[in-house]
């Protein structure tokens, strides 16, 4: 039996992805939130937003809900979050 291991850090072309630099602080930050449209995600994000606002000083939240949990976020929806300093994606059930 052959075991094939896939490396998720590689793009289809084999080039390594470069991560954005880490934020030094969330104070005054705009946070994007991508809801996968499952039950519970909206309430979870409400809770996370409250913590990020009160304890870390996040200023604003851009929230988007995917039209379908089984597919990637539509490019135009992702583009509408381009003003975010950081983006969170979460699932709920």
C-alpha positions as CSV (number, residue, x, y, z in Angstrom):
1,X,0.0,0.0,0.0
2,X,1.3,3.5,-0.9
3,X,0.6,6.4,1.4
4,X,0.4,9.8,-0.4
5,X,0.9,12.9,1.9
6,X,-0.4,16.2,0.6
7,X,1.2,19.5,1.8
8,X,-1.6,22.1,2.2
9,X,1.0,24.9,2.3
10,X,1.7,24.6,-1.5
11,X,-0.4,26.1,-4.2
12,X,-1.3,24.0,-7.2
13,X,1.7,25.5,-9.0
14,X,4.0,24.5,-6.2
15,X,4.9,28.0,-5.0
16,X,4.8,28.6,-1.3
17,X,2.1,31.0,-0.1
18,X,3.2,34.1,1.7
19,X,1.2,35.0,4.8
20,X,0.4,38.6,5.7
21,X,2.5,40.0,8.5
22,X,0.9,39.6,12.0
23,X,-0.9,42.6,13.4
24,X,0.9,44.1,16.4
25,X,-2.4,45.1,17.9
26,X,-6.1,44.9,17.3
27,X,-6.7,48.4,18.7
28,X,-8.6,50.4,16.1
29,X,-8.6,47.4,13.7
30,X,-11.3,46.6,11.2
31,X,-12.0,42.8,11.4
32,X,-13.7,40.9,8.6
33,X,-15.9,37.9,9.5
34,X,-16.9,35.3,7.0
35,X,-19.9,33.2,8.2
36,X,-20.2,29.9,6.4
37,X,-24.0,30.0,6.8
38,X,-24.3,27.1,9.3
39,X,-26.5,27.3,12.3
40,X,-24.7,29.0,15.2
41,X,-22.0,30.9,13.3
42,X,-23.8,34.3,13.6
43,X,-24.2,33.9,17.4
44,X,-20.5,32.8,17.7
45,X,-19.3,35.8,15.7
46,X,-21.5,38.1,17.9
47,X,-19.6,36.8,20.9
48,X,-16.2,37.0,19.3
49,X,-16.9,40.6,18.1
50,X,-17.9,41.6,21.6
51,X,-14.6,40.2,23.0
52,X,-12.5,41.8,20.3
53,X,-14.2,45.2,20.8
54,X,-14.1,45.3,24.6
55,X,-10.8,43.5,25.4
56,X,-8.7,44.3,22.3
57,X,-10.1,47.6,21.0
58,X,-11.2,46.5,17.6
59,X,-13.1,49.4,16.0
60,X,-15.3,47.9,13.3
61,X,-16.5,44.6,11.9
62,X,-17.3,43.7,8.2
63,X,-19.5,40.7,8.3
64,X,-20.4,38.6,5.3
65,X,-22.5,35.4,5.1
66,X,-21.6,32.9,2.4
67,X,-24.6,31.9,0.3
68,X,-23.7,28.2,0.5
69,X,-21.6,26.4,3.2
70,X,-20.2,23.9,0.7
71,X,-18.5,26.4,-1.6
72,X,-15.7,29.0,-1.3
73,X,-16.6,32.6,-0.6
74,X,-17.6,34.3,-3.9
75,X,-14.7,36.6,-5.1
76,X,-16.9,39.7,-5.1
77,X,-17.9,39.0,-1.5
78,X,-14.2,38.6,-0.5
79,X,-13.3,41.8,-2.4
80,X,-16.0,43.7,-0.4
81,X,-13.8,42.9,2.7
82,X,-10.6,44.4,1.3
83,X,-10.7,47.2,3.9
84,X,-10.3,44.7,6.8
85,X,-7.0,44.5,8.7
86,X,-7.7,40.9,9.5
87,X,-10.3,38.3,8.4
88,X,-11.8,35.5,10.5
89,X,-13.6,32.6,8.9
90,X,-15.6,30.3,11.1
91,X,-18.1,27.5,11.0
92,X,-21.0,26.8,13.3
93,X,-23.2,23.8,14.1
